[in-house]
Amino acid sequence: MKNIFAMPKLTTQRLATIGMLIALSIVVDKFKLIIIPNQLVLSFSFIVNAIMGAITGPVYAFLTGAVEDIITMLLSSNAASFIPLWTLMDAFISSLYGLFFYGREISHQKKKDWVYVSITVTIITVLGSLILTPLLIQIYLKTPFIAQYIAGRWIKIFEIPLRIFVLMLILPQVQRIPELRKLMGIKK
């Protein structure tokens, strides 16, 4: 059984990769499809978070997710509306990607990997998009939990197959890069 708090060695290469992924995440985060303002937003930043988690492991992914969220907030026009719990939620979600993907080889040809990624994405999406995000919106924006679901929050369920498909396309390709494979803790 692997130690979930094991932290990979923070080498210069890993640190530079983390920096580049944070920058990439900030750029990708700018391209969002806003379906319902403040409630339903389609973003592809989960791809970078999954790669970041796979490279850093859960502990560094938590820290990296927090740093990325703070930098994104400081660079946005909404910097005055900084919400610390939102940063903690983003860091927690990033750590889940690290927990599930660090040290694990993913192949689009293996059915068990499809099942694994499906379960992982479902857990992360349900926790992040269907439980924690509506809870924080209710706390900070005073929009009732049930009103968010009536307004369309439940549509996030349809993101799950998209996320599974995209991650199963991208993660195996990223894991083919020898330097990143080594950073991801994958042997062979």
C-alpha positions as CSV (number, residue, x, y, z in Angstrom):
1,M,0.0,0.0,0.0
2,K,1.4,3.4,-1.0
3,N,1.8,6.2,1.6
4,I,-0.6,8.9,0.6
5,F,1.5,11.6,2.3
6,A,4.8,10.5,0.6
7,M,6.3,13.5,-1.0
8,P,8.5,13.2,-4.1
9,K,11.8,14.9,-4.0
10,L,11.4,18.5,-4.9
11,T,14.1,18.8,-7.6
12,T,14.8,21.7,-9.8
13,Q,13.2,19.9,-12.7
14,R,10.0,19.2,-10.7
15,L,9.9,22.8,-9.5
16,A,10.3,24.2,-13.0
17,T,7.6,21.8,-14.2
18,I,5.3,22.9,-11.5
19,G,5.9,26.6,-12.4
20,M,5.1,25.9,-16.0
21,L,2.0,24.0,-15.1
22,I,0.8,26.8,-12.9
23,A,1.3,29.2,-15.7
24,L,-0.5,26.9,-18.1
25,S,-3.4,26.5,-15.6
26,I,-3.8,30.3,-15.4
27,V,-3.9,30.5,-19.2
28,V,-6.4,27.6,-19.6
29,D,-8.5,29.0,-16.8
30,K,-9.1,32.1,-18.9
31,F,-11.0,30.0,-21.5
32,K,-14.3,29.2,-19.8
33,L,-17.7,28.7,-21.1
34,I,-20.1,30.5,-18.7
35,I,-23.5,28.8,-19.0
36,I,-25.1,30.2,-15.8
37,P,-23.2,33.1,-14.2
38,N,-21.7,32.3,-10.8
39,Q,-23.2,28.8,-11.0
40,L,-22.4,26.8,-14.1
41,V,-19.1,27.3,-15.8
42,L,-17.4,24.8,-18.1
43,S,-13.6,24.9,-17.8
44,F,-10.8,22.7,-19.0
45,S,-8.5,23.5,-16.1
46,F,-9.1,20.0,-14.7
47,I,-6.7,18.7,-17.4
48,V,-3.8,20.8,-16.0
49,N,-4.8,19.9,-12.4
50,A,-4.7,16.2,-13.2
51,I,-1.3,16.5,-14.8
52,M,-0.1,18.6,-11.9
53,G,-1.4,16.0,-9.4
54,A,0.2,13.2,-11.4
55,I,3.6,14.9,-11.3
56,T,3.5,16.2,-7.7
57,G,1.6,13.8,-5.6
58,P,-1.2,14.7,-3.2
59,V,0.8,17.0,-0.8
60,Y,2.5,19.1,-3.3
61,A,-0.7,19.1,-5.5
62,F,-2.5,20.6,-2.5
63,L,0.1,23.4,-2.1
64,T,0.3,23.9,-5.9
65,G,-3.4,24.1,-6.2
66,A,-3.6,26.8,-3.5
67,V,-0.7,28.8,-5.1
68,E,-2.3,28.5,-8.5
69,D,-5.7,29.7,-7.2
70,I,-4.2,32.7,-5.3
71,I,-2.2,33.7,-8.4
72,T,-5.2,33.3,-10.6
73,M,-7.3,35.5,-8.2
74,L,-4.6,38.2,-8.0
75,L,-4.4,38.4,-11.8
76,S,-8.2,38.6,-12.2
77,S,-10.4,41.6,-12.0
78,N,-12.1,40.0,-8.9
79,A,-9.0,40.1,-6.7
80,A,-11.0,42.1,-4.1
81,S,-13.4,39.2,-3.7
82,F,-10.9,36.7,-2.6
83,I,-12.5,33.7,-0.7
84,P,-10.1,31.6,1.3
85,L,-12.4,28.6,1.4
86,W,-12.5,28.5,-2.3
87,T,-8.7,28.3,-2.4
88,L,-8.9,25.4,0.1
89,M,-11.4,23.7,-2.0
90,D,-9.3,24.0,-5.2
91,A,-6.3,22.8,-3.2
92,F,-8.2,19.8,-1.9
93,I,-9.5,18.9,-5.4
94,S,-5.9,19.2,-6.7
95,S,-4.7,16.9,-4.0
96,L,-7.3,14.3,-5.0
97,Y,-5.8,14.3,-8.5
98,G,-2.4,13.7,-6.9
99,L,-3.8,11.0,-4.7
100,F,-5.4,9.1,-7.5
101,F,-2.9,9.7,-10.4
102,Y,0.6,10.0,-8.8
103,G,2.7,6.9,-9.5
104,R,-0.1,5.2,-11.5
105,E,0.4,4.4,-15.2
106,I,-2.8,5.0,-17.2
107,S,-3.3,3.3,-20.6
108,H,-6.2,3.9,-22.9
109,Q,-6.1,0.3,-24.0
110,K,-6.8,-1.2,-20.6
111,K,-10.4,-1.5,-19.4
112,K,-9.4,-1.4,-15.8
113,D,-7.7,2.0,-16.4
114,W,-11.0,3.3,-18.0
115,V,-12.9,2.1,-14.9
116,Y,-10.2,3.6,-12.6
117,V,-10.3,7.0,-14.3
118,S,-14.1,6.9,-14.4
119,I,-14.4,6.3,-10.7
120,T,-11.7,9.0,-10.0
121,V,-13.4,11.6,-12.2
122,T,-16.8,10.8,-10.7
123,I,-15.6,11.2,-7.2
124,I,-13.7,14.4,-7.9
125,T,-16.6,15.9,-9.9
126,V,-19.2,15.0,-7.4
127,L,-17.2,16.4,-4.5
128,G,-16.0,19.5,-6.3
129,S,-18.8,20.5,-8.6
130,L,-21.9,19.0,-7.0
131,I,-21.2,19.3,-3.2
132,L,-18.4,21.7,-2.3
133,T,-19.0,24.4,-4.9
134,P,-22.8,24.7,-4.3
135,L,-22.0,24.7,-0.5
136,L,-19.6,27.6,-0.9
137,I,-22.0,29.5,-3.2
138,Q,-24.7,29.1,-0.6
139,I,-22.3,30.3,2.1
140,Y,-20.9,33.3,0.3
141,L,-23.5,34.3,-2.3
142,K,-26.5,33.2,-0.2
143,T,-28.0,31.2,-3.1
144,P,-29.8,28.2,-1.6
145,F,-28.4,24.8,-2.4
146,I,-31.7,23.6,-4.0
147,A,-32.0,26.8,-6.1
148,Q,-28.7,26.1,-7.6
149,Y,-29.8,22.6,-8.7
150,I,-33.1,23.9,-10.0
151,A,-31.2,26.5,-12.0
152,G,-29.0,23.9,-13.6
153,R,-26.2,22.8,-11.3
154,W,-27.2,19.2,-12.0
155,I,-26.0,19.6,-15.6
156,K,-22.4,19.2,-14.3
157,I,-23.1,15.5,-14.3
158,F,-22.8,15.6,-18.0
159,E,-19.2,16.8,-17.7
160,I,-18.2,13.5,-16.2
161,P,-18.0,11.5,-19.5
162,L,-16.2,14.5,-21.2
163,R,-13.6,14.6,-18.4
164,I,-13.1,10.9,-18.5
165,F,-12.6,10.9,-22.3
166,V,-10.3,13.9,-22.2
167,L,-8.1,12.5,-19.4
168,M,-7.9,9.1,-21.1
169,L,-6.7,10.8,-24.2
170,I,-4.2,13.1,-22.5
171,L,-2.7,11.3,-19.5
172,P,-1.3,8.3,-21.4
173,Q,0.3,10.7,-23.9
174,V,1.8,12.8,-21.2
175,Q,3.1,9.6,-19.5
176,R,5.0,8.7,-22.7
177,I,7.4,11.6,-22.2
178,P,10.4,10.1,-20.3
179,E,11.1,13.2,-18.2
180,L,7.5,13.5,-17.0
181,R,7.2,9.8,-16.5
182,K,10.1,9.9,-14.1
183,L,8.5,12.9,-12.3
184,M,5.2,11.1,-12.1
185,G,6.9,8.3,-10.1
186,I,6.1,5.6,-12.8
187,K,8.6,2.8,-12.9
188,K,9.8,1.0,-16.1
